Amino acid sequence: MSTPDFPAKLDGSGRRDRLMSTLIGVTAAYRRLADRSGRSRPPVREVDRDLELLVEAVREEADGVVSLRLARPAGGPLPGWRPGAHLDLHLPSGRLRQYSLCGDPEDPSYYRVAVRRIGTASAEVHTLRPGTKVMVRGPRNAFPFVAAPDYLFVAGGIGITPILPMVRRAAANGVGWRLVYTGRDRASMPFLDELADLPAERVWIRPDTEYGIPASGAELLEGVPDGASVYCCGPVPMITGVRVDLALTGAAAVYFERFSTPPIVDGQPYRVELRRTGVTLDVPADRSTLDVVRERLPDVPYSCRQGFCGTCAVPTPDGGSVRICVDRGPAVLEL
């Protein structure tokens, strides 16, 4: 293969740039080697993580909260997962929702999720009975548990679901940790019985009804060790308080999942066109596209009230997408 000529050097000598010639030759050889390697390897197969599972047990964990124990119909191990992971749950109606895994990652014989009844999809979950088959996809992890010397875990209500396996992992690893668990009242807070098995000096149960008001961020962060990682999951006001007051501590970082969308600030009214449905909707200044679209299309998928963001992303005609829970402005959606 001939080496191409290069322009004269800036000093006017007209000599070929030997370094560039060498690099071009090496690059060409590498490409030929890569081509031969690619032809000798089998094609990459997509991993199938769609699983048909059986609802083995349904248990009431608190007021308005049930847990599902899911396993293979014929038994056998399930794909492994780490604290913070979740499942995509395909409900019999066709709805798709995401729920945090809150069982034991060391036991591959089952998955466990817990669901608070807050809408149509969660109400459907509450109707499932032992023996029902459901399709799931995953596990996937958008809330990874990162190694640290110390942890402070902050959970609000159903936000305990991804936090519970993290607490157990931290305890098993022998690192420093503490849990602050808040909620409206004890009756609404799932898994209190399981938390009772943990060292009492490391767990603070803080129901609002026993303290008069919800906790501030500073109160939740009180005593956090310098350099600790803070893991926080629950309602937006709680997470906002923790994030704002974190600067007053020596904590290294805060990781969080929220169960509702951020509030709309200084919004403007606009219109959104649903191209497939053939309608145009007016979105008020104080509401999200998701709120308005769900009035017309109640089955449009979303999971921000269960702690995951991204499910409500909808394609646009230009090949992009918008998250209709937070993205605002005139748009044409493929709905």
C-alpha positions as CSV (number, residue, x, y, z in Angstrom):
1,M,0.0,0.0,0.0
2,S,1.4,3.4,-1.0
3,T,1.7,6.1,1.6
4,P,0.0,9.4,0.7
5,D,2.0,12.5,0.3
6,F,1.6,15.3,2.8
7,P,1.8,19.0,2.4
8,A,5.1,20.8,2.8
9,K,6.2,21.5,6.3
10,L,5.7,25.0,7.6
11,D,9.5,25.7,7.4
12,G,9.2,25.4,3.6
13,S,11.5,22.4,3.4
14,G,9.0,20.4,1.4
15,R,10.0,17.1,3.2
16,R,7.4,14.5,4.0
17,D,6.3,14.4,7.6
18,R,7.8,11.0,8.6
19,L,5.9,10.8,11.9
20,M,2.5,11.2,10.2
21,S,3.5,8.7,7.5
22,T,4.3,6.2,10.2
23,L,1.1,6.8,12.1
24,I,-1.0,6.4,8.9
25,G,0.8,3.0,8.2
26,V,0.2,1.8,11.8
27,T,-3.5,2.8,11.7
28,A,-4.0,0.9,8.4
29,A,-2.4,-2.2,9.7
30,Y,-4.5,-2.0,12.9
31,R,-7.7,-1.7,10.8
32,R,-6.8,-4.8,8.7
33,L,-6.1,-6.8,11.9
34,A,-9.4,-5.6,13.4
35,D,-11.3,-6.6,10.2
36,R,-9.8,-10.1,10.3
37,S,-10.5,-10.4,14.1
38,G,-14.1,-9.4,13.6
39,R,-14.7,-12.0,10.9
40,S,-13.4,-14.8,13.1
41,R,-15.7,-13.9,16.1
42,P,-19.3,-15.1,16.4
43,P,-21.9,-12.3,16.4
44,V,-22.8,-10.7,19.7
45,R,-26.1,-12.0,21.0
46,E,-28.5,-9.7,22.8
47,V,-29.0,-10.9,26.4
48,D,-32.6,-11.9,27.0
49,R,-33.7,-10.5,30.3
50,D,-37.5,-11.0,29.8
51,L,-38.5,-13.5,32.4
52,E,-41.9,-15.0,33.1
53,L,-42.2,-15.3,36.8
54,L,-44.8,-16.6,39.2
55,V,-46.2,-14.6,42.1
56,E,-45.4,-16.9,45.0
57,A,-46.6,-14.8,47.8
58,V,-48.4,-11.5,48.5
59,R,-47.9,-9.8,51.9
60,E,-49.3,-6.7,53.4
61,E,-46.3,-4.7,54.7
62,A,-48.1,-1.5,55.8
63,D,-51.2,0.5,55.2
64,G,-51.5,0.6,51.4
65,V,-48.3,-1.3,50.8
66,V,-48.0,-4.9,49.6
67,S,-44.9,-6.9,48.7
68,L,-44.7,-9.6,46.0
69,R,-42.4,-12.5,46.1
70,L,-41.6,-13.6,42.5
71,A,-39.9,-16.8,41.4
72,R,-39.5,-19.0,38.3
73,P,-42.5,-21.3,37.8
74,A,-40.3,-24.4,37.7
75,G,-37.9,-23.1,40.3
76,G,-34.2,-22.3,39.8
77,P,-31.9,-19.3,40.2
78,L,-32.7,-15.9,38.9
79,P,-30.2,-13.4,37.4
80,G,-28.2,-11.7,40.1
81,W,-28.6,-8.2,41.2
82,R,-27.0,-5.6,43.5
83,P,-28.6,-3.2,46.0
84,G,-30.3,-0.3,44.2
85,A,-31.5,-2.4,41.3
86,H,-35.1,-2.5,40.1
87,L,-37.4,-4.6,37.8
88,D,-39.6,-3.6,34.9
89,L,-42.9,-5.2,35.8
90,H,-45.3,-5.9,32.9
91,L,-48.8,-6.1,34.3
92,P,-51.6,-8.2,32.9
93,S,-53.3,-5.0,31.6
94,G,-50.2,-4.2,29.5
95,R,-49.0,-1.4,31.8
96,L,-45.3,-1.2,32.5
97,R,-43.9,0.0,35.8
98,Q,-40.5,-0.1,37.6
99,Y,-40.1,-1.2,41.2
100,S,-37.1,-1.5,43.5
101,L,-35.9,-4.9,44.5
102,C,-36.0,-5.1,48.3
103,G,-35.2,-8.8,49.0
104,D,-31.9,-10.5,49.6
105,P,-29.3,-10.2,46.7
106,E,-27.6,-13.3,48.1
107,D,-30.6,-15.5,47.6
108,P,-31.1,-16.0,43.8
109,S,-34.3,-18.1,44.2
110,Y,-36.7,-15.1,44.3
111,Y,-37.2,-11.4,43.8
112,R,-39.2,-9.2,46.1
113,V,-40.8,-5.8,45.3
114,A,-43.0,-3.7,47.5
115,V,-45.6,-1.3,46.0
116,R,-47.6,1.5,47.6
117,R,-51.1,2.0,46.1
118,I,-51.0,5.4,44.6
119,G,-52.5,5.1,41.1
120,T,-54.0,2.8,38.5
121,A,-51.0,0.6,37.9
122,S,-50.1,0.2,41.6
123,A,-53.8,-0.6,42.3
124,E,-53.5,-3.4,39.7
125,V,-50.4,-4.7,41.5
126,H,-52.5,-4.9,44.6
127,T,-55.0,-7.2,42.9
128,L,-52.3,-9.8,42.0
129,R,-52.7,-13.1,43.8
130,P,-50.3,-16.1,44.4
131,G,-50.2,-18.2,41.3
132,T,-50.4,-15.3,38.8
133,K,-47.8,-15.2,36.1
134,V,-46.2,-11.9,35.3
135,M,-43.5,-10.8,32.8
136,V,-40.5,-8.9,34.2
137,R,-37.4,-7.4,32.6
138,G,-34.1,-6.8,34.4
139,P,-32.8,-6.4,36.9
140,R,-31.3,-3.0,36.0
141,N,-29.6,-0.6,38.3
142,A,-29.9,3.2,38.1
143,F,-29.2,3.7,41.8
144,P,-25.8,1.9,42.3
145,F,-24.4,1.3,45.8
146,V,-20.9,2.5,45.8
147,A,-18.2,1.5,48.2
148,A,-17.5,4.0,51.0
149,P,-16.0,4.0,54.5
150,D,-19.2,5.3,56.1
151,Y,-22.9,5.6,55.1
152,L,-25.9,7.5,56.1
153,F,-29.1,6.1,54.7
154,V,-32.2,8.3,54.6
155,A,-35.5,6.8,53.6
156,G,-39.0,8.3,53.4
157,G,-42.0,5.9,53.3
158,I,-41.9,3.5,50.3
159,G,-38.4,4.9,49.7
160,I,-37.1,2.2,52.1
161,T,-37.3,-0.3,49.3
162,P,-34.0,0.3,47.6
163,I,-32.4,1.4,50.9
164,L,-33.1,-1.8,52.8
165,P,-30.7,-4.1,50.8
166,M,-28.0,-1.3,51.0
167,V,-28.3,-1.3,54.8
168,R,-27.9,-5.0,54.9
169,R,-24.9,-4.9,52.5
170,A,-23.2,-2.2,54.6
171,A,-23.8,-4.2,57.8
172,A,-22.4,-7.4,56.2
173,N,-19.3,-5.5,54.9
174,G,-18.5,-4.3,58.4
175,V,-18.4,-0.6,57.5
176,G,-19.9,2.3,59.5
177,W,-23.6,3.0,58.7
178,R,-26.7,4.6,60.2
179,L,-30.3,4.6,58.9
180,V,-32.9,7.4,59.3
181,Y,-36.4,6.2,58.3
182,T,-39.3,8.7,58.1
183,G,-43.0,8.5,57.2
184,R,-46.4,9.8,58.0
185,D,-46.9,7.3,60.8
186,R,-45.7,3.9,61.8
187,A,-48.7,2.2,60.2
188,S,-47.7,3.5,56.8
189,M,-44.0,2.5,57.0
190,P,-43.2,-0.9,55.5
191,F,-40.6,-3.3,56.8
192,L,-40.4,-2.0,60.4
193,D,-40.4,-5.6,61.6
194,E,-37.3,-6.4,59.6
195,L,-35.6,-3.3,60.7
196,A,-36.2,-4.3,64.3
197,D,-33.6,-7.1,63.7
198,L,-30.8,-4.5,63.1
199,P,-28.8,-2.8,65.9
200,A,-31.1,-0.3,67.5
201,E,-28.4,2.3,68.0
202,R,-27.9,2.5,64.2
203,V,-31.6,2.9,63.2
204,W,-33.7,5.9,63.9
205,I,-37.4,5.5,63.1
206,R,-39.0,9.0,62.8
207,P,-42.7,9.1,62.0
208,D,-44.1,12.6,61.5
209,T,-47.0,12.0,63.9
210,E,-44.5,11.4,66.8
211,Y,-42.6,14.6,66.1
212,G,-45.3,17.0,65.0
213,I,-43.7,18.0,61.7
214,P,-41.6,16.4,58.9
215,A,-37.9,16.4,59.5
216,S,-35.7,19.1,58.0
217,G,-32.6,18.2,56.0
218,A,-30.3,19.3,58.8
219,E,-32.1,17.0,61.2
220,L,-31.9,14.0,58.9
221,L,-28.2,14.7,58.4
222,E,-27.3,15.2,62.0
223,G,-24.2,13.3,63.1
224,V,-23.2,12.2,59.5
225,P,-19.5,11.4,59.6
226,D,-17.0,13.3,57.6
227,G,-16.4,11.6,54.2
228,A,-19.6,9.5,54.4
229,S,-21.8,8.8,51.5
230,V,-25.5,9.7,51.9
231,Y,-28.1,7.5,50.2
232,C,-31.5,9.1,50.1
233,C,-34.8,7.9,48.6
234,G,-38.3,9.3,49.1
235,P,-40.5,12.3,48.5
236,V,-39.1,15.5,46.8
237,P,-39.3,17.8,49.9
238,M,-37.2,15.3,51.9
239,I,-34.6,14.9,49.2
240,T,-34.4,18.7,48.6
241,G,-33.8,19.3,52.3
242,V,-31.0,16.8,52.4
243,R,-29.3,18.1,49.3
244,V,-29.5,21.8,50.4
245,D,-28.2,21.1,53.9
246,L,-25.5,18.6,52.8
247,A,-23.1,21.6,52.4
248,L,-23.3,22.2,56.1
249,T,-21.8,18.7,56.8
250,G,-18.5,16.9,56.0
251,A,-20.3,14.3,53.9
252,A,-18.6,13.3,50.7
253,A,-21.6,12.9,48.4
254,V,-25.3,12.3,48.3
255,Y,-27.0,9.8,46.0
256,F,-30.8,9.9,45.6
257,E,-33.9,8.6,43.9
258,R,-37.2,10.5,44.2
259,F,-40.8,9.3,44.0
260,S,-42.3,12.4,42.3
261,T,-41.3,14.9,39.7
262,P,-39.7,18.2,40.7
263,P,-42.1,21.2,41.2
264,I,-42.7,23.5,38.2
265,V,-41.1,26.9,38.8
266,D,-41.9,29.9,36.6
267,G,-43.7,27.7,34.1
268,Q,-45.4,29.0,30.9
269,P,-48.5,27.6,29.2
270,Y,-48.0,25.9,25.9
271,R,-49.5,23.3,23.6
272,V,-48.5,19.8,22.8
273,E,-49.6,17.8,19.7
274,L,-50.2,14.0,20.0
275,R,-49.6,13.1,16.4
276,R,-50.9,9.5,16.4
277,T,-53.9,10.4,18.6
278,G,-54.7,13.4,16.4
279,V,-55.3,15.9,19.2
280,T,-53.6,19.0,20.5
281,L,-53.6,19.6,24.3
282,D,-53.2,22.8,26.3
283,V,-50.7,22.5,29.1
284,P,-51.2,25.1,31.9
285,A,-48.2,26.9,33.4
286,D,-48.4,24.9,36.7
287,R,-48.7,21.4,35.2
288,S,-46.5,19.0,33.4
289,T,-47.1,17.5,30.0
290,L,-47.4,14.1,31.7
291,D,-50.3,15.3,33.9
292,V,-52.3,16.6,30.9
293,V,-51.4,13.7,28.6
294,R,-52.5,11.1,31.2
295,E,-56.0,12.7,31.3
296,R,-56.3,11.8,27.6
297,L,-54.1,8.6,27.6
298,P,-54.2,7.2,31.1
299,D,-52.0,4.2,30.2
300,V,-49.0,6.2,29.1
301,P,-46.0,4.8,31.0
302,Y,-44.4,6.7,33.8
303,S,-42.6,5.7,37.0
304,C,-41.4,8.9,38.7
305,R,-43.8,8.3,41.6
306,Q,-42.0,5.0,42.2
307,G,-38.5,6.5,42.2
308,F,-37.4,6.1,38.6
309,C,-37.0,8.8,36.0
310,G,-36.9,8.1,32.2
311,T,-39.9,5.7,31.7
312,C,-42.0,8.6,30.4
313,A,-39.6,9.5,27.6
314,V,-41.7,9.8,24.4
315,P,-40.3,9.9,20.8
316,T,-40.5,13.1,18.8
317,P,-40.8,13.2,14.9
318,D,-37.2,14.4,14.6
319,G,-35.8,11.2,16.2
320,G,-35.3,12.8,19.6
321,S,-37.3,12.3,22.8
322,V,-38.7,14.3,25.6
323,R,-39.4,13.3,29.2
324,I,-43.0,14.5,29.6
325,C,-42.8,14.6,33.4
326,V,-40.3,17.5,33.3
327,D,-39.5,18.7,29.8
328,R,-41.7,21.7,29.0
329,G,-42.4,23.6,25.8
330,P,-44.2,23.2,22.5
331,A,-43.7,19.8,21.1
332,V,-45.1,17.1,18.8
333,L,-45.1,13.7,20.4
334,E,-45.5,10.2,18.9
335,L,-48.5,9.4,21.0
